[in-house]
Amino acid sequence: MTVRGNLPAQTTTFIGRRAVLAEAESLLSKARLISLVGAGGVGKTRIAVETGRTMARAEVFRHGVWVVSLADLKDPALLARTVAAELRIVDNSPDAGLGRLIESLYDKHLLLVLDNCEHLLEAVRHLVHHLLRNCEGLTILTTSREQLGVYGEYLLRVPPLDEDAAELFLERAEAAGATLLEEDLTEVVALCRALDGLPLAIELAAARLAEMSLTDVLSQLGRRFDLLVGDSHGPAHHVTLERAFEWSAHHCTDEERQLWGTLSVFPADFDRAAAEAVAGGDVLAPLSALVRKSIVVATTSPVTRRTRYRMLDTVSQFGARLLKSADEPLRLHVLHYNEFVNEATRSWFSPDEALWMGRLREEWPNVRAAIGHALAVPDLAETGTVMAMNVQRTRFTAFAGMLGQARDLLAVARKVITEPPLRTSLLAHCAWLAQAQGDMSAAIPLMNEARSLPRQPMTDVHLVFVEATHLFFVEGSPDCVPLYAHVVELCRQFASPGDTYICELMHAMAACFLLDAEAADKATTGLIMLAESNGVDWSHSWGLWHQGLYELRHGDPAQVHPLAVESLRLQLALGDTWGPAYSLWLLACTCAELGAHDRAARLLGALRSQERISRISFAGMSPFHKMLERADRTVRRALGDDYQVIMTLGADLRHDQAMEFALEPIPESERRPAKPTLPGGLTRQEFTIAGLVAEGLTSKQIGARLFISPRTADRHVVNIRAKLGLPNRVALAAWHRSATGN
């Protein structure tokens, strides 16, 4: 959490509310839980944001002010995960996410604004209770139509506007292009009084002045009031707000009202293509009309720079009443986002990867809702399952720290998909997800169940990949390498470039860990060439990482640190929350090998924290774990009793501090004294090969002597000559005789 807050930019002037703001600020100085309670549309959200803005300007809270809107959230089980995502907390936990939230906030001093809690009261009560009990520096400000009823809660009721209502109407009318005279003020006051001083209703009425006179607006609104009667068992303020929306709907065309109802199926903002897919045709004219009438809000996407639309939650709820049935719009919503996810799966592995990650993040509430609805409808369950798997194939949820949500959706899918071949693929996919986190206790039963089902060519590629990963991570067996190679060939024929690259990465990684230097060199070279040619920054970061792994395992450890640092730098620039754990692993092992033991201990501590944050367990990945244990033993022996203290210092670093430390170069004072260099700066292997050339051996004979291929031996000879600036093998032989005094 390196950013201090996420307060939205102010787009319109804030009018009035001086008394309410002063009381809210006063309560914040003595209470840790304040609830702004009032009618829908009374302005609770705006008051909460303005209060937060005042706190931020005064720097009252050291870690800032964070606003979490719950209006889009339908499932109470996702509350903790939603809060974590808005606070930019990595949440890859398989549980509901509350523990991860407490773990991240227990030492923070911040103001958390939970906006629109009324439809999630029980879940919010539970969340607030545990957060306040466990996080001493946390203050919470909520907005709701109903108080939470949590111990220690201070209630601040938000009244309608009084004398400021007319000022709000005049300001918004001017923004809509209307010209009002001084003599109109009496009618303005009457109109605001008829609307009970509710800001939302006033703003909707003001927007109508672009098309109607003030007198017409007032007369028609008054005439409609006798007909607008809400639920007699509900709160009175709901009836009041309903008047404004009924009045607004009355002044829409049939086409606009139909679209208003259809758009209510979107849980969050959307683009025009999505609106047209759900509405079943061109919506430009009615959508533009709804924007003009302040029913739909238009904004510009920071990702695509295209227009996106959204409705306030209350507006959306009213729109849902205009639908006879939501079944067909919801089905079309699923189908549209299924195609979106399919396209992302095909296209993310490209120079446009940053755009696709941004689009997936932007559309995630819609995608998540579409998957959830599809899994609940029998004839859409297979579509929802494929969507859930495909989202993970884009590696978005790992990239964005949302693996917990991905596993939640896949767990639901496993309950509804019972027959192969889709269940086989689903189980294999879930097993791979668990393997990638080192969670073998979850992965092995899933893999074994998939093995027990009938196998088909279309499911074999998923299952063989999981079996290869089991051999790699659990058994540490080189038998996984040919299996990965087989999957790579299948992917090149039938899968997307992104799927193929993941398989090639795992194949190269396994070869580097489990095979000899020649095989590792060949696999590493191929992966680096692929990373350099495809223009994908993410794959480039892994190419650098893998080059470092090769040098650590088979080459020169001194070459690893700059490669790992550059890989980490690229991962952080991309916003990748998954890769940094692997880069910290590589850096920790490298520093231990280079004799920078103090730095290695700090990095080992930071790695433990990163494992906990990312929910990655290297203990479950045998080859990684063995090297980590070796590094740990080396550092423990070197530091003795200081090890635990220094390692704890690294573990206590904040995420941003740990990343900053990891990116630092290794000071020369921390490095192990350099070994005496051989003549010409050659490595031991290179000097040996030069000696064999001096003895008159051919590349084939050198290969037989050193158990490498003739081609590899010849490449070494060429590299040695280039390093020494020698024209041919004869000159190399003469140089070696001179260097050894023979």
BELBEL-V630474 format. One record per residue. N is the residue number from 1. SS is DSSP state (H for helix, E for strand, - for the rest). OMEGA is omega as a letter, one per 30 degrees, with the letter a starting at -180 (NA if undefined). Layout:
N,SS,OMEGA
N,SS,OMEGA
//
This chain:
1,-,a
2,-,l
3,-,a
4,-,l
5,-,a
6,-,a
7,-,l
8,-,l
9,-,a
10,-,a
11,-,l
12,-,a
13,-,l
14,-,a
15,-,l
16,-,l
17,-,a
18,H,a
19,H,a
20,H,l
21,H,a
22,H,a
23,H,l
24,H,l
25,H,l
26,H,l
27,H,a
28,H,l
29,-,a
30,-,a
31,-,l
32,-,l
33,E,l
34,E,l
35,E,l
36,E,a
37,E,l
38,-,a
39,-,l
40,-,a
41,-,a
42,-,l
43,-,a
44,H,a
45,H,a
46,H,l
47,H,l
48,H,a
49,H,l
50,H,l
51,H,l
52,H,l
53,H,l
54,H,l
55,H,a
56,H,l
57,H,a
58,-,a
59,-,a
60,-,a
61,-,a
62,-,a
63,-,l
64,-,a
65,E,a
66,E,a
67,E,l
68,E,l
69,E,a
70,-,a
71,-,a
72,-,a
73,-,l
74,-,a
75,-,a
76,H,a
77,H,a
78,H,a
79,H,a
80,H,l
81,H,l
82,H,l
83,H,a
84,H,a
85,H,a
86,H,l
87,-,l
88,-,l
89,-,l
90,-,a
91,-,l
92,-,a
93,-,l
94,-,l
95,-,a
96,-,l
97,-,a
98,H,l
99,H,l
100,H,a
101,H,l
102,H,a
103,H,a
104,H,a
105,H,a
106,-,a
107,-,a
108,-,l
109,-,a
110,E,l
111,E,l
112,E,l
113,E,l
114,E,a
115,E,l
116,-,a
117,-,a
118,H,a
119,H,a
120,H,a
121,H,a
122,H,a
123,H,l
124,H,l
125,H,a
126,H,a
127,H,a
128,H,a
129,H,a
130,H,l
131,H,a
132,H,a
133,H,a
134,H,a
135,-,a
136,-,a
137,-,a
138,E,l
139,E,a
140,E,l
141,E,a
142,E,l
143,E,a
144,E,l
145,-,a
146,-,a
147,-,a
148,-,a
149,-,l
150,-,a
151,-,l
152,-,a
153,-,l
154,E,a
155,E,l
156,E,a
157,E,a
158,-,a
159,-,l
160,-,l
161,-,l
162,-,a
163,-,l
164,H,a
165,H,a
166,H,l
167,H,l
168,H,a
169,H,a
170,H,a
171,H,a
172,H,l
173,H,l
174,H,l
175,H,l
176,-,l
177,-,a
178,-,l
179,-,a
180,-,a
181,-,a
182,H,a
183,H,l
184,H,a
185,H,a
186,H,l
187,H,l
188,H,l
189,H,l
190,H,a
191,H,a
192,H,l
193,H,l
194,H,l
195,-,l
196,-,l
197,-,l
198,-,a
199,H,a
200,H,l
201,H,a
202,H,a
203,H,l
204,H,l
205,H,l
206,H,a
207,H,a
208,H,a
209,-,l
210,-,a
211,-,a
212,-,l
213,-,l
214,H,l
215,H,l
216,H,l
217,H,a
218,H,a
219,H,a
220,H,l
221,H,l
222,H,a
223,H,a
224,H,a
225,H,a
226,H,a
227,H,a
228,-,a
229,-,a
230,-,l
231,-,a
232,-,l
233,-,a
234,-,l
235,-,a
236,H,a
237,H,l
238,H,l
239,H,l
240,H,l
241,H,l
242,H,l
243,H,a
244,H,a
245,H,l
246,H,l
247,H,l
248,H,a
249,H,l
250,H,a
251,-,l
252,-,l
253,-,l
254,H,a
255,H,l
256,H,l
257,H,l
258,H,l
259,H,l
260,H,l
261,H,a
262,H,a
263,H,a
264,-,l
265,-,l
266,-,l
267,-,a
268,-,a
269,-,a
270,E,l
271,E,a
272,H,l
273,H,l
274,H,l
275,H,a
276,H,l
277,H,a
278,H,a
279,H,l
280,-,l
281,-,a
282,-,a
283,-,a
284,H,a
285,H,a
286,H,l
287,H,l
288,H,l
289,H,l
290,H,l
291,H,a
292,H,a
293,-,l
294,-,l
295,-,l
296,-,l
297,E,l
298,E,l
299,E,l
300,E,l
301,-,l
302,-,a
303,-,a
304,-,a
305,-,l
306,-,a
307,E,l
308,E,a
309,E,l
310,E,l
311,-,l
312,-,a
313,H,a
314,H,l
315,H,a
316,H,l
317,H,l
318,H,l
319,H,a
320,H,l
321,H,a
322,-,l
323,-,l
324,-,l
325,-,l
326,-,a
327,H,a
328,H,l
329,H,l
330,H,l
331,H,l
332,H,l
333,H,l
334,H,a
335,H,l
336,H,a
337,H,l
338,H,l
339,H,l
340,H,l
341,H,l
342,H,l
343,H,l
344,H,l
345,H,a
346,H,a
347,H,a
348,-,a
349,-,a
350,-,l
351,-,l
352,-,a
353,H,a
354,H,l
355,H,a
356,H,l
357,H,l
358,H,l
359,H,l
360,H,l
361,H,a
362,H,a
363,H,a
364,H,l
365,H,l
366,H,l
367,H,a
368,H,l
369,H,l
370,H,l
371,H,a
372,H,l
373,H,a
374,H,a
375,H,l
376,H,a
377,-,a
378,H,a
379,H,l
380,H,a
381,H,l
382,H,l
383,H,l
384,H,l
385,H,l
386,H,l
387,H,a
388,H,l
389,H,a
390,H,l
391,H,l
392,H,l
393,H,l
394,-,a
395,-,l
396,H,a
397,H,l
398,H,a
399,H,a
400,-,a
401,-,a
402,-,l
403,H,l
404,H,l
405,H,l
406,H,a
407,H,l
408,H,a
409,H,a
410,H,l
411,H,l
412,H,a
413,H,a
414,H,l
415,H,a
416,H,l
417,-,a
418,-,a
419,-,l
420,-,g
421,-,a
422,H,a
423,H,l
424,H,l
425,H,a
426,H,l
427,H,l
428,H,l
429,H,l
430,H,l
431,H,l
432,H,l
433,H,l
434,H,l
435,H,a
436,H,l
437,-,a
438,-,a
439,-,a
440,H,l
441,H,l
442,H,a
443,H,a
444,H,l
445,H,l
446,H,l
447,H,a
448,H,l
449,H,l
450,H,l
451,H,a
452,H,a
453,-,l
454,-,a
455,-,l
456,-,a
457,H,a
458,H,l
459,H,a
460,H,a
461,H,l
462,H,a
463,H,l
464,H,l
465,H,l
466,H,l
467,H,l
468,H,l
469,H,l
470,H,l
471,H,a
472,H,a
473,H,a
474,H,a
475,H,a
476,-,a
477,-,l
478,-,l
479,H,l
480,H,a
481,H,l
482,H,l
483,H,l
484,H,l
485,H,l
486,H,l
487,H,l
488,H,l
489,H,l
490,H,a
491,H,l
492,H,l
493,H,a
494,H,a
495,-,l
496,-,l
497,H,l
498,H,l
499,H,a
500,H,a
501,H,l
502,H,l
503,H,l
504,H,l
505,H,l
506,H,l
507,H,a
508,H,a
509,H,l
510,H,l
511,H,a
512,H,a
513,H,a
514,H,a
515,-,a
516,-,a
517,H,a
518,H,l
519,H,l
520,H,l
521,H,a
522,H,a
523,H,a
524,H,l
525,H,l
526,H,a
527,H,a
528,H,l
529,H,l
530,H,a
531,H,a
532,H,a
533,H,a
534,H,l
535,-,a
536,-,a
537,H,a
538,H,l
539,H,l
540,H,l
541,H,l
542,H,l
543,H,l
544,H,l
545,H,a
546,H,l
547,H,l
548,H,l
549,H,l
550,H,a
551,H,l
552,H,a
553,H,a
554,H,a
555,-,a
556,-,a
557,H,l
558,H,l
559,H,a
560,H,a
561,H,l
562,H,l
563,H,a
564,H,l
565,H,a
566,H,l
567,H,l
568,H,l
569,H,l
570,H,l
571,H,a
572,H,l
573,H,l
574,H,a
575,-,a
576,-,l
577,-,a
578,-,a
579,H,a
580,H,l
581,H,l
582,H,l
583,H,l
584,H,l
585,H,a
586,H,l
587,H,l
588,H,l
589,H,a
590,H,a
591,H,l
592,H,a
593,H,a
594,H,l
595,-,l
596,-,a
597,H,l
598,H,l
599,H,l
600,H,l
601,H,l
602,H,l
603,H,l
604,H,l
605,H,l
606,H,l
607,H,l
608,H,l
609,H,a
610,H,l
611,H,a
612,H,a
613,H,a
614,H,a
615,-,l
616,-,l
617,-,l
618,H,l
619,H,l
620,H,a
621,-,a
622,H,a
623,H,l
624,H,a
625,H,a
626,H,l
627,H,l
628,H,l
629,H,l
630,H,l
631,H,a
632,H,l
633,H,a
634,H,a
635,H,l
636,H,a
637,H,a
638,H,a
639,H,l
640,-,a
641,-,a
642,H,a
643,H,a
644,H,a
645,H,a
646,H,l
647,H,l
648,H,l
649,H,l
650,H,a
651,H,a
652,-,l
653,-,l
654,-,a
655,H,a
656,H,l
657,H,l
658,H,l
659,H,l
660,H,l
661,H,a
662,H,a
663,-,a
664,-,l
665,-,l
666,-,l
667,-,l
668,H,a
669,H,a
670,H,a
671,-,l
672,-,l
673,-,a
674,-,l
675,-,l
676,-,a
677,-,l
678,-,l
679,H,l
680,H,a
681,H,a
682,-,l
683,-,a
684,H,a
685,H,a
686,H,a
687,H,l
688,H,l
689,H,l
690,H,l
691,H,l
692,H,l
693,H,l
694,H,l
695,-,l
696,-,a
697,-,l
698,-,l
699,H,l
700,H,l
701,H,l
702,H,l
703,H,l
704,H,a
705,H,a
706,H,l
707,-,l
708,-,a
709,-,l
710,H,a
711,H,l
712,H,l
713,H,a
714,H,l
715,H,l
716,H,l
717,H,l
718,H,a
719,H,l
720,H,l
721,H,l
722,H,a
723,H,a
724,H,a
725,-,a
726,-,a
727,-,a
728,-,a
729,H,l
730,H,l
731,H,l
732,H,l
733,H,l
734,H,l
735,H,a
736,H,l
737,H,l
738,H,a
739,H,a
740,H,l
741,-,l
742,-,NA
//
